[in-house]
Amino acid sequence: MTDLPKCPQCASEFTYVDGDNYVCPECAHEWPTAAVAAAAEDSARVVRDANGNPLADGDSVVVIKDLKVKGASSVVKVGTKVRNIRLVDGDHDIDCKIDGFGAMQLKSEFVRKA
């Protein structure tokens, strides 16, 4: 059997390649072959810290810039160590708990791997 992707519009298994496009004979939907390669690349997303080191779930990081906290009168200071991070999708890449602040979301560009 072929390893061509299913049609994203009708989920038909009978797609075929026509030049630089995949074509679905059932609904006549066409999409570029490059779109499938880009989707596979996005699924293997790597989150990197400010120095370019890859981060993983459970890592410890250090804050490299004073960060204002919405709803609080204090800031997260430079050098604050955050343990056991969890990587998530979205604008803020990291979920964590910081002593004195509780659960927070951080951007990976403001931390470095400890």
C-alpha positions as CSV (number, residue, x, y, z in Angstrom):
1,M,0.0,0.0,0.0
2,T,1.2,3.6,-0.5
3,D,2.2,5.9,2.2
4,L,0.5,8.9,0.8
5,P,-1.4,11.1,3.3
6,K,-5.2,11.1,3.6
7,C,-7.1,14.0,2.2
8,P,-7.4,16.8,4.8
9,Q,-10.8,17.8,3.6
10,C,-12.7,14.5,3.3
11,A,-10.2,11.9,4.8
12,S,-10.2,9.8,1.7
13,E,-7.4,7.3,1.4
14,F,-7.3,7.4,-2.4
15,T,-5.0,10.4,-2.9
16,Y,-2.4,10.5,-5.6
17,V,0.5,12.8,-6.6
18,D,0.1,15.1,-9.6
19,G,3.3,17.2,-10.1
20,D,3.9,19.1,-6.9
21,N,0.5,18.5,-5.5
22,Y,-1.5,15.8,-3.8
23,V,-5.0,15.3,-5.3
24,C,-8.1,13.7,-3.9
25,P,-10.3,12.1,-6.6
26,E,-13.4,12.0,-4.4
27,C,-13.7,15.7,-3.5
28,A,-11.2,17.2,-6.0
29,H,-9.2,18.9,-3.2
30,E,-5.6,19.7,-4.1
31,W,-2.8,20.6,-1.6
32,P,1.0,21.0,-2.1
33,T,3.4,18.2,-1.1
34,A,5.5,20.8,0.7
35,A,2.6,21.4,3.2
36,V,2.9,17.8,4.4
37,A,6.6,18.1,4.9
38,A,6.1,21.4,6.8
39,A,3.5,19.8,9.1
40,A,5.9,16.9,9.9
41,E,8.6,19.5,10.7
42,D,6.3,21.4,13.1
43,S,5.4,18.3,15.1
44,A,9.1,17.9,15.9
45,R,9.2,21.3,17.5
46,V,12.2,22.0,19.7
47,V,12.1,24.6,22.5
48,R,15.4,26.3,23.0
49,D,16.6,28.6,25.8
50,A,18.2,32.1,25.4
51,N,21.6,30.5,24.6
52,G,20.2,28.0,22.1
53,N,20.3,24.9,24.2
54,P,17.3,22.5,23.8
55,L,15.0,22.2,26.8
56,A,13.1,19.1,27.9
57,D,10.4,18.4,30.5
58,G,11.9,18.2,34.0
59,D,14.9,20.4,33.3
60,S,16.0,23.2,35.6
61,V,16.4,26.7,34.3
62,V,17.6,30.1,35.6
63,V,15.8,33.4,34.8
64,I,18.1,35.8,33.0
65,K,16.0,39.0,33.2
66,D,13.8,40.6,35.9
67,L,10.2,39.6,34.9
68,K,7.2,41.6,35.9
69,V,4.3,39.5,37.2
70,K,0.8,40.6,36.3
71,G,-1.3,41.1,39.5
72,A,1.6,41.1,41.8
73,S,3.7,44.0,43.2
74,S,7.0,42.2,43.0
75,V,9.1,40.8,40.2
76,V,10.8,37.5,39.5
77,K,14.5,38.4,40.0
78,V,17.5,37.6,37.8
79,G,19.1,34.3,38.9
80,T,15.9,32.7,40.2
81,K,16.2,29.0,39.7
82,V,13.2,27.1,38.5
83,R,13.1,23.4,38.8
84,N,11.0,20.7,37.0
85,I,9.7,22.7,34.1
86,R,7.0,21.4,31.7
87,L,7.0,22.4,28.0
88,V,3.7,23.4,26.4
89,D,2.5,24.8,23.1
90,G,1.6,28.5,22.8
91,D,3.1,31.9,23.3
92,H,4.6,31.0,26.7
93,D,6.6,27.7,26.2
94,I,7.2,26.8,29.8
95,D,4.8,25.9,32.7
96,C,6.4,25.9,36.1
97,K,6.1,26.7,39.8
98,I,8.2,29.4,41.3
99,D,8.7,29.6,45.1
100,G,6.9,32.7,46.4
101,F,4.8,33.1,43.2
102,G,3.1,29.8,42.5
103,A,2.3,28.4,39.1
104,M,3.5,30.6,36.2
105,Q,4.1,30.5,32.5
106,L,7.5,31.7,31.1
107,K,8.9,32.3,27.6
108,S,11.9,30.3,26.8
109,E,13.8,33.4,25.6
110,F,14.0,34.7,29.2
111,V,15.7,31.6,30.7
112,R,18.8,29.6,30.4
113,K,19.4,25.9,31.2
114,A,20.9,25.4,34.6
